[in-house]
């Protein structure tokens, strides 16, 4: 029913997730380059003290870029629980972007095929001829072909008990339901990621703070340099969880709204096809019955 190339979507999702994670990991830390000579020099000679004082204003505003010792690398080395949390969140992020990209491609194809249907299908001489003008794999062609087959294969002992209009209606409705189900594939995953990713990140934060408190208690040193690093590493988990959850929630809401617009076009087309098929089948049936009665008479 649909023909999609998934490889480009996979590559785009992986590339986006890796780029974002790299940007978070490589965030540099800046340390102000304070004039050590002016701070540590003893007040010995007036001549020696005057030189650092003169050089201090020039060196006061300079900054030196240093490596950040607290980041994803430190979180990765914190233990198997932290690693597992990072891996789960990374997989959820890549899966979310994969679904968002593929669903967007599907919807863009449907909107394009809807315009193609309006331009070509209804100018044909019959439903079968109109179906041949549509793109292979189009949901509109799938619905039209399903309706055509329903009018041609209304046979069987049990199926003959169903009138033709009801049989065609059920066949087309089943085709529409398949299209809708195909469009909704993966949206439940986005909703799950959006609702659970923050809590997974919070779990990593709680675990990291727990380990940090244990390390502080064992060392007996609660200075800011001992506390800031481990707590900062733990809070990275919360930030990563939000980074995974927010795009999933926004993407889910956006795709659901676009699905409604796409399904409106599909349902309108199916209703028109049903009317044409039923009216044509009824006319053919009535003409056949009239010819048969005339022949018998």
C-alpha positions as a LaTeX table, in Angstrom:
\begin{tabular}{lrrr}
\hline
Residue & $x$ (\AA) & $y$ (\AA) & $z$ (\AA) \\
\hline
Unk1 & 0.00 & 0.00 & 0.00 \\
Unk2 & 2.88 & 2.36 & 0.76 \\
Unk3 & 6.39 & 2.31 & $-0.66$ \\
Unk4 & 8.93 & 4.09 & 1.50 \\
Unk5 & 12.71 & 4.15 & 1.68 \\
Unk6 & 13.58 & 3.75 & 5.35 \\
Unk7 & 17.36 & 3.96 & 5.06 \\
Unk8 & 17.45 & 7.74 & 4.70 \\
Unk9 & 15.21 & 8.14 & 7.74 \\
Unk10 & 17.42 & 5.85 & 9.83 \\
Unk11 & 20.56 & 7.74 & 8.85 \\
Unk12 & 18.93 & 11.10 & 9.56 \\
Unk13 & 17.72 & 9.98 & 13.01 \\
Unk14 & 21.11 & 8.56 & 13.98 \\
Unk15 & 22.95 & 11.63 & 12.68 \\
Unk16 & 20.70 & 14.02 & 14.56 \\
Unk17 & 20.94 & 12.12 & 17.84 \\
Unk18 & 24.72 & 11.74 & 17.61 \\
Unk19 & 25.18 & 15.41 & 16.76 \\
Unk20 & 23.06 & 16.54 & 19.69 \\
Unk21 & 24.79 & 14.19 & 22.11 \\
Unk22 & 28.20 & 15.33 & 20.88 \\
Unk23 & 27.24 & 18.95 & 21.43 \\
Unk24 & 26.26 & 18.18 & 25.01 \\
Unk25 & 29.38 & 16.15 & 25.68 \\
Unk26 & 31.84 & 18.63 & 24.25 \\
Unk27 & 30.52 & 21.66 & 26.12 \\
Unk28 & 33.74 & 23.42 & 27.17 \\
Unk29 & 34.43 & 24.80 & 30.58 \\
Unk30 & 36.05 & 28.20 & 30.89 \\
Unk31 & 38.29 & 29.16 & 33.74 \\
Unk32 & 39.29 & 32.70 & 34.33 \\
Unk33 & 43.04 & 33.16 & 34.04 \\
Unk34 & 43.70 & 35.12 & 37.17 \\
Unk35 & 47.10 & 36.72 & 37.55 \\
Unk36 & 48.76 & 34.24 & 39.87 \\
Unk37 & 51.81 & 36.40 & 40.25 \\
Unk38 & 49.81 & 39.28 & 41.71 \\
Unk39 & 47.94 & 36.97 & 44.10 \\
Unk40 & 50.93 & 35.06 & 45.45 \\
Unk41 & 53.71 & 37.58 & 45.35 \\
Unk42 & 54.73 & 38.78 & 48.82 \\
Unk43 & 54.92 & 42.45 & 49.52 \\
Unk44 & 58.72 & 42.50 & 49.58 \\
Unk45 & 60.02 & 45.40 & 47.54 \\
Unk46 & 58.01 & 48.32 & 46.21 \\
Unk47 & 59.61 & 47.98 & 42.78 \\
Unk48 & 58.69 & 44.29 & 42.50 \\
Unk49 & 55.11 & 44.93 & 43.60 \\
Unk50 & 54.58 & 47.72 & 41.11 \\
Unk51 & 55.22 & 45.56 & 38.04 \\
Unk52 & 52.51 & 42.94 & 38.69 \\
Unk53 & 50.09 & 45.70 & 39.59 \\
Unk54 & 50.67 & 47.31 & 36.25 \\
Unk55 & 50.23 & 44.05 & 34.38 \\
Unk56 & 47.12 & 42.96 & 36.28 \\
Unk57 & 44.52 & 44.98 & 34.30 \\
Unk58 & 45.77 & 43.54 & 31.01 \\
Unk59 & 45.47 & 39.93 & 32.20 \\
Unk60 & 42.24 & 40.29 & 34.14 \\
Unk61 & 39.81 & 39.77 & 31.26 \\
Unk62 & 41.53 & 36.83 & 29.61 \\
Unk63 & 39.92 & 33.35 & 29.65 \\
Unk64 & 41.45 & 30.00 & 29.05 \\
Unk65 & 39.48 & 27.10 & 27.58 \\
Unk66 & 39.95 & 23.90 & 29.51 \\
Unk67 & 38.50 & 20.41 & 29.17 \\
Unk68 & 35.25 & 19.77 & 31.03 \\
Unk69 & 35.86 & 16.88 & 33.44 \\
Unk70 & 32.13 & 16.59 & 34.16 \\
Unk71 & 30.05 & 15.42 & 31.23 \\
Unk72 & 28.72 & 12.34 & 29.48 \\
Unk73 & 32.14 & 10.73 & 29.63 \\
Unk74 & 32.12 & 10.95 & 33.41 \\
Unk75 & 28.52 & 9.69 & 33.54 \\
Unk76 & 29.46 & 6.76 & 31.30 \\
Unk77 & 32.22 & 5.77 & 33.67 \\
Unk78 & 29.94 & 6.00 & 36.72 \\
Unk79 & 28.75 & 2.38 & 36.48 \\
Unk80 & 26.50 & $-0.06$ & 34.65 \\
Unk81 & 23.29 & 1.63 & 35.85 \\
Unk82 & 24.29 & 4.98 & 34.39 \\
Unk83 & 25.47 & 3.33 & 31.19 \\
Unk84 & 22.23 & 1.41 & 30.84 \\
Unk85 & 20.21 & 4.58 & 31.35 \\
Unk86 & 22.20 & 6.43 & 28.70 \\
Unk87 & 21.82 & 3.55 & 26.24 \\
Unk88 & 18.05 & 3.35 & 26.78 \\
Unk89 & 17.59 & 7.10 & 26.33 \\
Unk90 & 19.79 & 7.07 & 23.21 \\
Unk91 & 17.75 & 4.27 & 21.65 \\
Unk92 & 14.52 & 6.07 & 22.48 \\
Unk93 & 15.83 & 9.26 & 20.90 \\
Unk94 & 16.91 & 7.53 & 17.68 \\
Unk95 & 13.62 & 5.62 & 17.50 \\
Unk96 & 11.61 & 8.81 & 17.99 \\
Unk97 & 13.40 & 10.69 & 15.24 \\
Unk98 & 13.15 & 7.70 & 12.93 \\
Unk99 & 9.37 & 7.56 & 13.39 \\
Unk100 & 8.95 & 11.32 & 13.07 \\
Unk101 & 10.89 & 11.39 & 9.78 \\
Unk102 & 9.19 & 8.33 & 8.26 \\
Unk103 & 5.69 & 9.44 & 9.26 \\
Unk104 & 6.35 & 12.88 & 7.82 \\
Unk105 & 7.44 & 11.29 & 4.54 \\
Unk106 & 4.28 & 9.15 & 4.46 \\
Unk107 & 2.05 & 12.15 & 5.08 \\
Unk108 & 3.77 & 14.27 & 2.44 \\
Unk109 & 3.25 & 11.45 & $-0.06$ \\
Unk110 & $-0.45$ & 11.21 & 0.79 \\
Unk111 & $-0.99$ & 14.95 & 0.37 \\
Unk112 & 0.82 & 14.82 & $-2.97$ \\
Unk113 & $-1.17$ & 11.77 & $-4.09$ \\
Unk114 & $-4.42$ & 13.48 & $-3.06$ \\
Unk115 & $-3.68$ & 16.31 & $-5.49$ \\
Unk116 & $-2.76$ & 13.75 & $-8.14$ \\
Unk117 & $-6.06$ & 11.96 & $-7.59$ \\
Unk118 & $-8.08$ & 15.14 & $-7.97$ \\
Unk119 & $-6.25$ & 15.97 & $-11.19$ \\
Unk120 & $-6.30$ & 12.55 & $-12.88$ \\
Unk121 & $-8.67$ & 10.04 & $-11.30$ \\
Unk122 & $-12.02$ & 11.71 & $-11.79$ \\
Unk123 & $-11.30$ & 12.50 & $-15.43$ \\
Unk124 & $-11.14$ & 8.79 & $-16.33$ \\
Unk125 & $-14.00$ & 6.90 & $-17.94$ \\
Unk126 & $-14.29$ & 4.31 & $-15.16$ \\
Unk127 & $-13.01$ & 3.47 & $-11.70$ \\
Unk128 & $-10.66$ & 0.84 & $-13.13$ \\
Unk129 & $-9.26$ & 3.28 & $-15.69$ \\
Unk130 & $-8.87$ & 5.94 & $-13.03$ \\
Unk131 & $-7.01$ & 3.52 & $-10.76$ \\
Unk132 & $-4.49$ & 2.86 & $-13.52$ \\
Unk133 & $-3.61$ & 6.57 & $-13.63$ \\
Unk134 & $-2.66$ & 6.68 & $-9.95$ \\
Unk135 & 0.77 & 5.91 & $-8.52$ \\
Unk136 & 1.41 & 2.29 & $-7.65$ \\
Unk137 & 1.29 & 1.94 & $-3.86$ \\
Unk138 & $-0.96$ & 4.96 & $-3.39$ \\
Unk139 & $-3.65$ & 4.52 & $-0.69$ \\
Unk140 & $-6.18$ & 6.08 & $-3.07$ \\
Unk141 & $-5.43$ & 3.45 & $-5.68$ \\
Unk142 & $-5.65$ & 0.77 & $-3.01$ \\
Unk143 & $-9.14$ & 1.96 & $-2.03$ \\
Unk144 & $-10.33$ & 2.21 & $-5.62$ \\
Unk145 & $-9.06$ & $-1.25$ & $-6.51$ \\
Unk146 & $-10.60$ & $-2.71$ & $-3.35$ \\
Unk147 & $-13.99$ & $-1.24$ & $-4.27$ \\
Unk148 & $-13.73$ & $-2.53$ & $-7.82$ \\
Unk149 & $-12.91$ & $-6.05$ & $-6.63$ \\
Unk150 & $-15.84$ & $-5.92$ & $-4.21$ \\
Unk151 & $-18.29$ & $-5.34$ & $-7.08$ \\
Unk152 & $-16.76$ & $-8.15$ & $-9.14$ \\
Unk153 & $-16.47$ & $-10.82$ & $-6.43$ \\
Unk154 & $-19.76$ & $-10.57$ & $-4.62$ \\
Unk155 & $-20.32$ & $-14.31$ & $-4.74$ \\
Unk156 & $-20.49$ & $-17.29$ & $-2.44$ \\
Unk157 & $-23.34$ & $-18.81$ & $-0.53$ \\
Unk158 & $-22.84$ & $-16.66$ & 2.56 \\
Unk159 & $-21.81$ & $-13.45$ & 0.80 \\
Unk160 & $-24.84$ & $-13.56$ & $-1.45$ \\
Unk161 & $-26.98$ & $-12.96$ & 1.63 \\
Unk162 & $-25.40$ & $-9.49$ & 1.90 \\
Unk163 & $-26.73$ & $-6.88$ & $-0.52$ \\
Unk164 & $-24.21$ & $-5.36$ & $-2.93$ \\
Unk165 & $-24.27$ & $-1.87$ & $-1.42$ \\
Unk166 & $-23.49$ & $-3.17$ & 2.07 \\
Unk167 & $-20.74$ & $-5.45$ & 0.74 \\
Unk168 & $-19.04$ & $-2.62$ & $-1.16$ \\
Unk169 & $-19.39$ & $-0.34$ & 1.87 \\
Unk170 & $-17.73$ & $-2.87$ & 4.15 \\
Unk171 & $-14.91$ & $-3.56$ & 1.68 \\
Unk172 & $-14.09$ & 0.12 & 1.22 \\
Unk173 & $-14.33$ & 0.78 & 4.95 \\
Unk174 & $-11.86$ & $-2.01$ & 5.64 \\
Unk175 & $-9.46$ & $-0.49$ & 3.12 \\
Unk176 & $-9.79$ & 2.93 & 4.80 \\
Unk177 & $-9.15$ & 1.35 & 8.19 \\
Unk178 & $-5.97$ & $-0.27$ & 6.86 \\
Unk179 & $-4.74$ & 3.09 & 5.57 \\
Unk180 & $-5.49$ & 4.73 & 8.91 \\
Unk181 & $-3.76$ & 1.92 & 10.80 \\
Unk182 & $-0.72$ & 2.30 & 8.55 \\
Unk183 & $-0.56$ & 6.03 & 9.23 \\
Unk184 & $-0.81$ & 5.52 & 12.99 \\
Unk185 & 2.03 & 3.00 & 13.17 \\
Unk186 & 4.70 & 4.24 & 15.55 \\
Unk187 & 2.70 & 7.06 & 17.13 \\
Unk188 & 2.16 & 4.97 & 20.25 \\
Unk189 & 5.95 & 4.68 & 20.55 \\
Unk190 & 6.26 & 8.47 & 20.48 \\
Unk191 & 3.62 & 8.79 & 23.19 \\
Unk192 & 5.41 & 6.18 & 25.29 \\
Unk193 & 8.77 & 7.93 & 24.92 \\
Unk194 & 7.26 & 11.29 & 25.76 \\
Unk195 & 5.71 & 9.99 & 28.96 \\
Unk196 & 8.54 & 7.75 & 30.20 \\
Unk197 & 11.80 & 9.42 & 29.10 \\
Unk198 & 11.71 & 12.13 & 31.82 \\
Unk199 & 11.26 & 9.48 & 34.51 \\
Unk200 & 14.11 & 7.38 & 33.11 \\
Unk201 & 16.32 & 10.46 & 33.21 \\
Unk202 & 15.13 & 11.19 & 36.75 \\
Unk203 & 16.05 & 7.67 & 37.77 \\
Unk204 & 19.57 & 8.27 & 36.47 \\
Unk205 & 19.69 & 11.54 & 38.40 \\
Unk206 & 18.60 & 9.91 & 41.66 \\
Unk207 & 21.14 & 7.12 & 41.20 \\
Unk208 & 23.93 & 9.59 & 40.45 \\
Unk209 & 23.17 & 11.77 & 43.49 \\
Unk210 & 23.02 & 8.67 & 45.67 \\
Unk211 & 26.49 & 7.64 & 44.55 \\
Unk212 & 27.73 & 11.21 & 44.98 \\
Unk213 & 26.48 & 11.36 & 48.57 \\
Unk214 & 28.13 & 8.03 & 49.34 \\
Unk215 & 31.44 & 9.28 & 47.92 \\
Unk216 & 31.19 & 12.53 & 49.90 \\
Unk217 & 30.35 & 10.67 & 53.10 \\
Unk218 & 33.25 & 8.27 & 52.69 \\
Unk219 & 35.74 & 11.05 & 51.96 \\
Unk220 & 34.43 & 13.31 & 54.69 \\
Unk221 & 34.90 & 16.36 & 52.45 \\
Unk222 & 31.80 & 18.33 & 51.44 \\
Unk223 & 33.51 & 21.25 & 49.72 \\
Unk224 & 31.97 & 22.74 & 46.58 \\
Unk225 & 34.52 & 21.13 & 44.28 \\
Unk226 & 33.63 & 17.71 & 45.69 \\
Unk227 & 29.86 & 18.26 & 45.47 \\
Unk228 & 29.44 & 20.17 & 42.19 \\
Unk229 & 31.00 & 17.55 & 39.94 \\
Unk230 & 28.99 & 14.44 & 40.95 \\
Unk231 & 25.73 & 16.36 & 41.30 \\
Unk232 & 26.26 & 17.99 & 37.92 \\
Unk233 & 26.87 & 14.61 & 36.34 \\
Unk234 & 23.64 & 13.32 & 37.85 \\
Unk235 & 21.62 & 16.29 & 36.57 \\
Unk236 & 22.85 & 15.56 & 33.05 \\
Unk237 & 20.53 & 12.54 & 33.12 \\
Unk238 & 17.49 & 14.74 & 33.73 \\
Unk239 & 18.52 & 17.08 & 30.92 \\
Unk240 & 19.02 & 14.13 & 28.56 \\
Unk241 & 15.63 & 12.68 & 29.50 \\
Unk242 & 13.94 & 15.99 & 28.69 \\
Unk243 & 15.94 & 16.24 & 25.47 \\
Unk244 & 14.48 & 12.86 & 24.43 \\
Unk245 & 10.92 & 13.46 & 25.67 \\
Unk246 & 10.17 & 16.95 & 24.33 \\
Unk247 & 10.68 & 16.16 & 20.60 \\
Unk248 & 8.68 & 12.95 & 21.00 \\
Unk249 & 5.70 & 14.77 & 22.52 \\
Unk250 & 5.78 & 17.61 & 20.01 \\
Unk251 & 6.25 & 15.21 & 17.11 \\
Unk252 & 3.39 & 13.00 & 18.27 \\
Unk253 & 0.94 & 15.91 & 18.54 \\
Unk254 & 2.04 & 17.33 & 15.20 \\
Unk255 & 1.78 & 14.02 & 13.36 \\
Unk256 & $-1.64$ & 13.24 & 14.84 \\
Unk257 & $-2.96$ & 16.58 & 13.61 \\
Unk258 & $-1.54$ & 15.99 & 10.13 \\
Unk259 & $-2.99$ & 12.47 & 10.12 \\
Unk260 & $-6.46$ & 13.91 & 10.64 \\
Unk261 & $-6.05$ & 16.12 & 7.58 \\
Unk262 & $-4.75$ & 13.21 & 5.50 \\
Unk263 & $-7.58$ & 10.92 & 6.59 \\
Unk264 & $-10.16$ & 13.56 & 5.68 \\
Unk265 & $-8.94$ & 13.39 & 2.08 \\
Unk266 & $-8.92$ & 9.59 & 2.16 \\
Unk267 & $-12.45$ & 9.33 & 3.57 \\
Unk268 & $-13.84$ & 11.87 & 1.11 \\
Unk269 & $-12.31$ & 9.91 & $-1.76$ \\
Unk270 & $-13.64$ & 6.61 & $-0.45$ \\
Unk271 & $-17.17$ & 8.02 & $-0.12$ \\
Unk272 & $-17.10$ & 9.27 & $-3.71$ \\
Unk273 & $-15.76$ & 5.95 & $-4.99$ \\
Unk274 & $-18.44$ & 4.08 & $-3.06$ \\
Unk275 & $-21.20$ & 6.20 & $-4.59$ \\
Unk276 & $-19.87$ & 5.71 & $-8.12$ \\
Unk277 & $-19.38$ & 1.96 & $-7.69$ \\
Unk278 & $-22.78$ & 1.33 & $-6.13$ \\
Unk279 & $-24.67$ & 3.43 & $-8.66$ \\
Unk280 & $-22.83$ & 1.81 & $-11.58$ \\
Unk281 & $-23.28$ & $-1.70$ & $-10.24$ \\
Unk282 & $-26.97$ & $-1.11$ & $-9.58$ \\
Unk283 & $-27.50$ & 0.26 & $-13.08$ \\
Unk284 & $-25.72$ & $-2.72$ & $-14.63$ \\
Unk285 & $-27.71$ & $-5.13$ & $-12.47$ \\
Unk286 & $-31.03$ & $-3.52$ & $-13.34$ \\
Unk287 & $-30.17$ & $-3.51$ & $-17.05$ \\
Unk288 & $-29.21$ & $-7.18$ & $-16.88$ \\
Unk289 & $-32.44$ & $-8.10$ & $-15.12$ \\
Unk290 & $-34.47$ & $-6.15$ & $-17.66$ \\
Unk291 & $-32.71$ & $-7.84$ & $-20.57$ \\
Unk292 & $-33.24$ & $-11.25$ & $-19.01$ \\
Unk293 & $-36.94$ & $-10.61$ & $-18.42$ \\
Unk294 & $-37.38$ & $-9.38$ & $-21.98$ \\
Unk295 & $-35.67$ & $-12.49$ & $-23.34$ \\
Unk296 & $-37.86$ & $-14.78$ & $-21.29$ \\
Unk297 & $-40.97$ & $-12.94$ & $-22.35$ \\
\hline
\end{tabular}
